[in-house]
Each structure stands twice: as structure tokens, then as C-alpha cells.
């Protein structure tokens, strides 16, 4: 946004007086008028989205201060200038608003604009009521050219006479005779104020839209950025999918290789085995026939534990397996009848058992048993 397309509004001091406006296109004033009929006068329904809006508040309601702190760094000097201007205000500091320029030259004074917070809110509400959200607020006196020392430049801004010197700004009715009687007063050249207002669209001498009254910028959605995010997200998902597919293929190949190697080893014992599954079944059958293999241990143990569920008074002290597949266990109970109940249940489940009774030092009955499928 720049002075290529803009609307400048000069607010009057008195509410009964109409505001003055100026339409700017390509850095030049194309139409001006009074009141709030700028859209109809310009033949448009609404301002273009990229148009800038400059609000010029009445000079009588904005006090300007020129303050120097040459011994301080620029940023500290700017903050100190605002505090000094607030301290010099007629109202309590919490009811005033101070805005400073962006001067970075320590040899030049900082310009600080002071206005009441109520006035700032009133101007922004007025603009909102007329469908505007000002991008810039510039004090009226700063639209006058800066005169030489000892001189005043005079001009009419928003229908009010304004005087400005090198370090002072006054409205016509506030100018004291003793202040200006010995000073030369130069009238601003025709078009000078409008020209400086247009220039302020690109570089304002002081913008009061800062601090608590800074304009809230709504960030537009960057379609190109969203497109790039979608593209990169799609690429990441595609790469992740390819990695998963490659991993699955490699795992399947490795599993096939292990099956082939296992089958080759099994065929040394089982030459007629056609695949790994058949080889595993036949191998487990041979091991079971020899009292070995996984079921030679798990089946007797599961039968023993199932039998113990109906005898809560029986405890399993030890459990082991011999190389020939025999499962050995030691049971303990307060009464021998409880152990007999377990042994009968194991036999009923189809297992062959032996039992050797004994007694521990505490008086409990022990039984060293063997279990075989």
C-alpha cells in the first residue's frame, strides 16, 4: 500500500463542522470535498482493498513537543521524551496518549504528540462508523513545512488556522501576541499542505497509530505458501509410504530366505518335507514321540496347573524338566488329601505320574512328583 491509492481525511475541531477529504490516486489529488460522501463523489461503492487511509486530527486537540536528550542512546531518548511530554500534560498521565517520531539522529529533537485517550478513541470510532480503519494518523501541524528558526509558517488545515515554528505548533486562536509579534509569519505555499499529506502516506513525519492504538493487521492467507505446504506434505507422505513398502518387501524377502534355509536344514532330517510348515509339524511330532519338543513340557505343566486350580491349599514349590522330557515338580500342602486331589486330577487328564511323599521341618506334607504325557 502507498500513495498510489489513498483517502486523506482532515477532522474538524468542532463536531458541527464537516470533515474535509481528499482522494489520492498515483500520488496526486484527483478529488476533494466536505462531509462523508467521498464514495459517491468519487463514483465508487467502496474503497479498494489496497487503499490507504490517512486521518488528520484537529491541531487544537494534539499538542506537540520538541524534546532532546543528547546524552542518551536514541531508543532511550525517545522513551524519555515521551515520559517528559506526559509529565508536562494538563491531564493525568493515564488519561493521555503519547506518540513519538522515528528520529534516529541524536543531534535533533524528538517530536512527541500528546492527545487524550478519549479523543483518540473518538476519532477511531468516528472512522469505524464511516467504514474506515485508518492506517496512519498524523498531527495536523506536521503537515506544514518546517520553517527556519525564528519564523512561523501559517496554513489552513481542516478549516483551522495553524502556525508552526521550528520547535512549536499553535492554532490561530491560541497564538499569543508576545510569542509571534516579533517573528516573521510566512503563509504556506498553495498546495504545500496537500503535498505533505500525500507524502505522509509513504513516510509519515509522526504516526500516532502506535502503542495501544496501533492498527491490528490481519494477515492474508498466502496461497503460494499454503500450496508449498501441501506439496511438501504430500511428498513427505509419499516418501513415508515408499519407505514402508520397501521395508515390507525386505522383511518378506528375509522371511522367505529364512524359510528356505530352515527347510534346507529340516530336509537333512526329513527329506520328504515339502515346505517349512510341513517340516515343523513333522519335527514336532518326532520330538513329542521322543518325549522332547515344546509340547512335551507345556502339556504336562498346563495339566498340573489346571489340576491345582481346584485345590487352593496346594503350593508349587519347584518345577523342572529332565533332558528326556520328564517334568518334575514338588507340591506342598497342609494335608496330604489336598495333594492327592491334585494327583488324581492330573491322572484323569491323561498324564502318567509318580509321587514320593515327604514332610518339611514345618510339618507340611510334601510330594515330589513326575508328570509325563
C-alpha positions as CSV (number, residue, x, y, z in Angstrom):
1,X,0.0,0.0,0.0
2,X,1.3,3.5,-0.9
3,X,0.2,6.9,-2.1
4,X,-0.9,5.3,-5.4
5,X,-4.4,4.9,-3.9
6,X,-5.5,6.6,-0.7
7,X,-8.0,8.7,1.1
8,X,-7.0,11.6,3.4
9,X,-9.5,13.0,5.9
10,X,-9.0,16.2,7.9
11,X,-11.1,16.1,11.0
12,X,-12.5,19.5,12.3
13,X,-12.2,20.6,15.9
14,X,-15.9,21.3,16.3
15,X,-18.3,18.4,15.7
16,X,-20.9,20.6,13.9
17,X,-18.3,21.2,11.2
18,X,-17.9,18.7,8.4
19,X,-14.7,16.8,7.8
20,X,-12.7,17.6,4.7
21,X,-11.4,14.8,2.5
22,X,-9.1,14.3,-0.4
23,X,-8.9,11.3,-2.8
24,X,-5.4,10.4,-4.0
25,X,-4.5,8.2,-6.9
26,X,-1.0,7.7,-8.3
27,X,0.4,10.3,-5.8
28,X,-1.9,13.1,-6.9
29,X,-5.1,14.6,-5.6
30,X,-8.0,13.7,-8.0
31,X,-11.0,14.8,-6.0
32,X,-11.8,16.6,-2.7
33,X,-14.8,17.7,-0.8
34,X,-16.5,18.0,2.6
35,X,-18.7,15.7,4.6
36,X,-18.7,11.9,4.4
37,X,-19.8,11.5,0.8
38,X,-16.4,10.6,-0.6
39,X,-17.6,7.3,-2.1
40,X,-20.5,8.9,-4.0
41,X,-18.4,11.8,-5.1
42,X,-15.7,9.5,-6.4
43,X,-18.2,7.3,-8.1
44,X,-17.3,4.1,-6.2
45,X,-19.1,1.8,-3.9
46,X,-16.2,1.1,-1.6
47,X,-12.6,2.0,-1.3
48,X,-10.2,-0.5,-3.0
49,X,-8.8,-3.1,-0.6
50,X,-5.3,-1.8,-1.0
51,X,-6.2,1.9,-0.5
52,X,-4.5,3.6,2.5
53,X,-6.4,5.9,4.8
54,X,-4.7,8.9,6.5
55,X,-6.5,10.6,9.3
56,X,-5.5,14.2,10.3
57,X,-6.9,15.1,13.8
58,X,-7.6,18.7,14.6
59,X,-4.5,20.7,15.6
60,X,-6.1,22.1,18.7
61,X,-6.5,18.6,20.3
62,X,-2.9,17.4,19.7
63,X,-0.1,19.0,21.5
64,X,3.4,18.7,20.0
65,X,6.6,18.8,22.0
66,X,10.2,19.0,20.7
67,X,12.4,17.3,23.3
68,X,16.2,16.5,23.2
69,X,18.2,14.0,25.3
70,X,21.6,14.1,23.5
71,X,23.3,12.1,26.3
72,X,21.1,9.1,25.9
73,X,21.0,6.4,23.2
74,X,18.4,7.0,20.6
75,X,15.8,4.5,21.9
76,X,16.2,5.6,25.5
77,X,16.0,9.2,24.4
78,X,12.8,8.5,22.6
79,X,11.2,6.8,25.6
80,X,12.4,9.6,27.9
81,X,10.9,12.2,25.6
82,X,7.5,10.5,25.8
83,X,7.7,10.4,29.6
84,X,8.7,14.1,29.7
85,X,5.8,15.1,27.4
86,X,3.3,13.1,29.5
87,X,4.6,14.7,32.7
88,X,4.0,18.2,31.2
89,X,0.4,17.4,30.2
90,X,-2.6,19.1,31.9
91,X,-4.3,15.8,32.4
92,X,-3.1,12.8,34.5
93,X,-0.6,10.7,32.5
94,X,-3.0,7.7,32.5
95,X,-5.6,9.7,30.6
96,X,-3.1,10.9,27.9
97,X,-1.5,9.1,25.0
98,X,2.0,9.9,23.7
99,X,3.4,9.1,20.3
100,X,6.9,9.9,19.1
101,X,8.5,10.1,15.8
102,X,11.2,7.7,14.5
103,X,14.0,10.2,14.5
104,X,17.4,8.3,14.9
105,X,19.6,11.5,14.8
106,X,20.7,12.3,18.4
107,X,21.5,15.9,17.4
108,X,17.9,16.5,16.5
109,X,15.0,16.7,19.0
110,X,12.3,14.0,19.2
111,X,8.8,15.2,18.3
112,X,6.2,13.9,20.7
113,X,2.5,14.2,20.0
114,X,0.2,14.2,23.1
115,X,-3.6,13.6,22.9
116,X,-6.2,12.4,25.3
117,X,-7.0,8.8,25.1
118,X,-10.7,9.7,24.9
119,X,-10.0,11.8,21.8
120,X,-8.0,9.0,20.1
121,X,-10.9,6.6,20.8
122,X,-13.4,9.1,19.5
123,X,-11.5,9.6,16.2
124,X,-11.1,5.9,15.6
125,X,-14.8,5.2,16.4
126,X,-15.8,8.0,14.0
127,X,-13.7,6.4,11.3
128,X,-15.2,3.0,12.1
129,X,-18.7,4.4,11.9
130,X,-17.9,5.6,8.4
131,X,-16.4,2.2,7.3
132,X,-12.7,3.2,7.7
133,X,-9.8,1.8,9.6
134,X,-7.1,4.5,9.4
135,X,-3.6,3.2,8.5
136,X,-1.9,6.5,9.6
137,X,-2.8,9.3,12.0
138,X,-0.6,12.4,11.5
139,X,-0.9,15.6,13.7
140,X,-2.1,18.5,11.5
141,X,0.7,20.9,12.4
142,X,3.3,18.5,11.0
143,X,1.8,18.9,7.5
144,X,3.1,22.4,7.5
145,X,6.6,22.9,6.1
146,X,9.3,23.3,8.8
147,X,10.3,27.0,8.8
148,X,13.7,28.4,9.7
149,X,14.5,29.3,13.2
150,X,12.7,32.5,14.4
151,X,9.9,32.2,11.8
152,X,6.4,30.8,11.8
153,X,4.7,29.2,8.8
154,X,0.9,29.5,8.7
155,X,-1.7,27.5,6.9
156,X,-5.3,26.3,7.0
157,X,-5.8,22.6,7.8
158,X,-9.3,21.2,8.1
159,X,-10.6,24.7,8.2
160,X,-8.5,25.8,11.1
161,X,-5.5,28.2,11.0
162,X,-2.3,26.5,12.3
163,X,1.1,28.0,12.9
164,X,4.3,26.1,13.2
165,X,7.8,27.2,14.1
166,X,11.0,25.1,14.4
167,X,10.0,23.9,17.9
168,X,6.4,24.9,18.4
169,X,2.9,24.4,16.9
170,X,-0.2,26.5,17.7
171,X,-3.6,27.1,16.3
172,X,-4.6,30.6,15.3
173,X,-6.7,31.3,18.3
174,X,-4.0,30.0,20.7
175,X,-1.1,32.0,19.3
176,X,-0.1,34.6,21.8
177,X,0.8,38.0,20.6
178,X,4.0,38.1,22.6
179,X,5.2,34.9,21.0
180,X,4.7,35.8,17.4
181,X,4.7,39.5,17.2
182,X,8.5,39.7,16.7
183,X,8.6,36.6,14.5
184,X,8.2,36.5,10.7
185,X,5.0,34.7,9.6
186,X,5.1,33.1,6.3
187,X,2.0,31.6,4.7
188,X,2.4,28.1,3.3
189,X,2.5,27.9,-0.4
190,X,-0.7,26.8,-2.2
191,X,-0.8,23.0,-2.3
192,X,2.1,22.6,0.2
193,X,-0.1,21.1,2.9
194,X,-1.8,18.7,0.4
195,X,1.6,17.7,-0.9
196,X,3.0,17.0,2.5
197,X,-0.2,15.0,3.3
198,X,0.3,12.9,0.2
199,X,4.0,12.4,1.1
200,X,3.0,11.3,4.6
201,X,1.2,8.3,3.1
202,X,4.6,6.8,2.3
203,X,6.7,8.3,5.1
204,X,4.8,10.0,7.9
205,X,6.6,12.6,10.0
206,X,4.9,11.1,13.0
207,X,2.3,8.3,13.1
208,X,0.0,8.3,16.1
209,X,-1.1,4.7,15.3
210,X,1.3,3.1,17.7
211,X,1.3,1.6,21.2
212,X,-2.2,0.9,22.4
213,X,-3.7,2.4,19.3
214,X,-1.6,0.6,16.7
215,X,-3.5,-0.9,13.8
216,X,-4.1,-4.6,14.0
217,X,-3.0,-6.1,10.8
218,X,-4.9,-9.1,9.5
219,X,-2.6,-11.4,7.8
220,X,-3.9,-12.6,4.5
221,X,-3.6,-16.2,3.6
222,X,-0.6,-16.8,1.3
223,X,-1.9,-19.2,-1.2
224,X,1.6,-19.9,-2.6
225,X,2.8,-20.7,0.9
226,X,-0.2,-23.0,1.5
227,X,0.4,-24.6,-1.8
228,X,4.1,-25.3,-0.9
229,X,3.0,-26.7,2.5
230,X,0.5,-29.1,0.7
231,X,3.2,-30.1,-1.8
232,X,5.8,-30.8,0.8
233,X,3.3,-32.7,3.0
234,X,2.3,-34.8,0.0
235,X,6.0,-35.5,-0.8
236,X,6.7,-36.5,2.9
237,X,3.7,-38.8,2.9
238,X,4.7,-40.4,-0.4
239,X,8.3,-40.9,0.8
240,X,7.0,-42.4,4.1
241,X,4.7,-44.7,2.1
242,X,7.6,-45.8,-0.1
243,X,9.9,-46.4,2.9
244,X,7.1,-48.6,4.5
245,X,6.7,-50.5,1.2
246,X,10.4,-51.1,0.9
247,X,10.6,-52.2,4.5
248,X,7.7,-54.7,4.0
249,X,9.3,-56.1,0.8
250,X,12.6,-56.5,2.5
251,X,11.0,-58.2,5.5
252,X,9.1,-60.6,3.2
253,X,12.3,-61.4,1.3
254,X,14.1,-62.0,4.6
255,X,11.3,-64.2,5.9
256,X,11.3,-66.2,2.6
257,X,15.1,-66.6,2.9
258,X,14.8,-67.8,6.5
259,X,12.0,-70.3,5.5
260,X,14.2,-71.6,2.7
261,X,17.2,-72.0,5.0
262,X,15.0,-73.7,7.7
263,X,13.5,-76.0,5.1
264,X,17.0,-76.9,3.9
265,X,18.1,-77.7,7.4
266,X,15.0,-79.7,8.1
267,X,15.3,-81.7,5.0
268,X,18.6,-83.1,6.3
269,X,16.4,-85.0,8.9
270,X,13.1,-85.0,7.0
271,X,13.9,-85.4,3.3
272,X,10.3,-85.6,2.3
273,X,9.3,-82.3,3.8
274,X,7.9,-80.0,1.1
275,X,7.7,-76.7,2.9
276,X,8.7,-75.1,6.2
277,X,5.3,-75.6,7.8
278,X,5.2,-79.3,7.0
279,X,8.7,-79.7,8.3
280,X,7.8,-78.0,11.6
281,X,4.8,-80.3,12.1
282,X,6.7,-83.4,11.4
283,X,9.7,-82.3,13.5
284,X,7.4,-81.6,16.5
285,X,5.8,-85.0,16.0
286,X,9.1,-86.7,16.2
287,X,10.2,-84.7,19.2
288,X,6.9,-85.5,21.0
289,X,7.4,-89.2,20.3
290,X,10.8,-89.0,22.0
291,X,9.4,-87.0,25.0
292,X,11.0,-83.8,23.8
293,X,9.8,-80.7,22.0
294,X,7.7,-77.9,23.2
295,X,4.5,-79.8,24.0
296,X,6.5,-82.4,26.0
297,X,6.9,-79.7,28.6
298,X,3.9,-77.4,28.1
299,X,1.2,-80.1,28.1
300,X,2.2,-81.7,31.4
301,X,2.7,-78.4,33.1
302,X,-0.6,-77.0,31.9
303,X,-2.3,-80.2,33.1
304,X,-0.7,-79.9,36.5
305,X,-1.6,-76.2,36.9
306,X,-5.2,-76.9,35.8
307,X,-5.5,-79.5,38.5
308,X,-4.1,-77.2,41.2
309,X,-6.9,-74.6,40.5
310,X,-9.4,-76.9,42.4
311,X,-7.0,-77.2,45.3
312,X,-6.2,-73.8,46.6
313,X,-4.4,-75.2,49.6
314,X,-1.6,-76.8,47.4
315,X,1.5,-74.8,46.5
316,X,4.0,-75.5,43.8
317,X,7.5,-75.4,45.4
318,X,9.7,-76.3,42.4
319,X,9.4,-77.1,38.7
320,X,12.0,-78.6,36.3
321,X,12.3,-80.7,33.2
322,X,14.8,-83.5,32.6
323,X,16.7,-83.9,29.3
324,X,14.4,-86.9,28.4
325,X,11.3,-84.7,28.7
326,X,10.2,-85.8,32.1
327,X,8.6,-82.9,34.1
328,X,9.4,-82.9,37.8
329,X,7.6,-80.8,40.5
330,X,7.4,-80.5,44.2
331,X,4.0,-79.9,45.8
332,X,3.3,-78.7,49.4
333,X,0.1,-78.7,51.4
334,X,-1.1,-78.7,55.0
335,X,-3.0,-82.0,54.4
336,X,-2.0,-85.0,52.2
337,X,-5.6,-85.2,51.0
338,X,-5.2,-81.9,49.1
339,X,-2.1,-83.2,47.3
340,X,-4.0,-86.5,46.4
341,X,-6.8,-84.4,44.9
342,X,-4.3,-82.7,42.5
343,X,-2.6,-86.0,41.6
344,X,-6.0,-87.7,40.8
345,X,-7.0,-84.7,38.6
346,X,-3.7,-84.9,36.7
347,X,-4.2,-88.7,36.1
348,X,-7.7,-88.0,35.0
349,X,-6.4,-85.6,32.4
350,X,-4.4,-88.5,30.8
351,X,-1.0,-87.9,32.2
352,X,1.3,-90.5,33.8
353,X,2.5,-89.5,37.2
354,X,4.7,-90.8,40.1
355,X,4.7,-89.4,43.6
356,X,7.1,-89.6,46.6
357,X,5.7,-88.2,49.8
358,X,7.8,-86.4,52.5
359,X,7.5,-83.8,55.2
360,X,9.2,-80.5,55.6
361,X,10.5,-79.2,59.0
362,X,7.4,-77.0,59.4
363,X,5.1,-80.0,59.3
364,X,3.7,-79.5,55.8
365,X,3.2,-82.6,53.6
366,X,5.5,-82.6,50.5
367,X,5.2,-84.7,47.3
368,X,8.0,-85.0,44.7
369,X,6.1,-85.9,41.5
370,X,6.9,-86.6,37.9
371,X,4.5,-86.0,35.0
372,X,4.7,-87.4,31.5
373,X,2.3,-87.2,28.6
